[in-house]
Amino acid sequence: MRCNALASLILVLLSVVAFGEGPKYKKPDVAVPQNWQSPIPWREAAPSDSIPKNAWWKLFGDSELDQYEERAIANNQTLQAAIARLAQARSFARVTASGLYPELDAGVSAQRQRLSATRPLNGAAIAPTTVTQNVFTIPFTLNYEIDLFGRVRKSLESANAALQASAADLENVRLLITSELAADYFQLRELDALRRGQRNGLGGGSRAGADRCASSGPGGEPSRLRSGDLPGSCGGGRR
């Protein structure tokens, strides 16, 4: 009778372990043509946004841009917040993974006491003497949760997915900050070059006009400009 009851209990426990975790996700079958191919350049998506992009801006060979990028990475608060979120997600994943293993708590304590010879004996028929006692204690507890219904494993999968998402967010934020800085930097350089070109063009045009007016006299002799001449014309405004 006892053997049958024990066998029934074992059978029930095995059934709970087998079916307690729940069904796993299965990718649905999609009917596609037998010879179907994606046109170039389309291909199957392979996200890799969590991979570090390194110092890509160094390809430009601009030392001033390198300094700005390093300062932005070191001082940008949005990037620092993303780094903190990644560290938090990593720590949470580690704590969640610890649920798969036994938990052992242990401690050591020591106590030393001395009993005086003049202590009250409370009617005991013993000779009062000095007594020194040493007490050592090593307590420990061992806990282990059997993951019958897959709660710990599912929580670990969720924590790992959150960790990957945080890593991708960090690299995306880093790429966004560095790329925006590089774009603004080169736009300013372009505007500075355009401004210098306009200044040089205006200055060169004024000097060339003055030279033409000075050499436009009769017989190639230099002519004198009078106060009545119009700006930008040679000898204009004469009466």
Protein Blocks (a to p, Z undefined) as FASTA:
>chain_A
ZZmmmmmmmmmmmmmmmmmnopadddddddddfkbccddfbdcdddfklpcebjmklmno
paklmmmmmmmmmmmmklmmmmmmmmmmmmmmmmmmmmmpccdddddddddddddfkbce
khpacdddddddddddddddddddddfkommmmmmmmmmmmmmmmmmmmmmmmmmmmmmm
mmmmmmmmmmmmmmmmmmmmmmmmmmmmmmmmmmmcghhiacdddfkbcehiahihiZZ
